[in-house]
Amino acid sequence: MIEIRWHARGGQGAVTASKILASSAIREGKYAQSAPDYGAERAGAPLRSFNRVSEEPITLHCLVLHPDIVVVVDPTLLKTVPILEGTDENAILVVNTDKSPAQLREYLGVEGRKIYTVNASQIAMEELKKPLMNIPMLGALVKVIEDLVSLESVEEDIKATFGKKITQELLNANLKALDRAYREVKGE
């Protein structure tokens, strides 16, 4: 089982991205959970969302306390929220930043961890014209866990989630942002 913890701010779409990931895993015949942890429940407030993905039935129904992967949607949370809480040296970080993995490792003062970075903020502004980094971060995460969930399944779930709610142009922009982040994520 892989456990994932997302860090973002209210209104940035991390809960939606977490739900899409779970739905995509289920589409592929896996077991999955998505659970939000809102706290203050207001736009801009720090929040967490959680995923579990497994080949076997999942019997845990609690928050993820020891994530295998931490996804940071909002880079301003890097120094204000304990993003590494409950992790060990094997935990993978996937972070929205313009820094390289080596620069981020130095910034956070962590050694030996796998770190993946993608400039999801830039991708969102270029493709969506808004600071909605959830779909680009989902693309980066899918690249990191591509043996668990395919990009194609995530694309189908984005279409199912947003298809009737947004214009075709905005749907296409989201799919392009997903694909760009999938291709542009850097790891080390």
Buried (B, 14 or more C-beta within 10 A) or exposed (E): BBBBBBBBBBBBBBBBBBBBBBBBBBBBEBBBBBBBBEEEEEEEEBBBBBBBBBEEEBEEEEBBEEBBBBBBBBBEBBEEBEBBEBBEEEBBBBBBBEBEBEEBBEBBEBEEBBBBBBBBBBBBBBBBEEEBBBBBBBBBBBBBBEEBBBBEBBBBBBEEBBEEEEEEEBBEBBBBBBBBBBEBBBBE
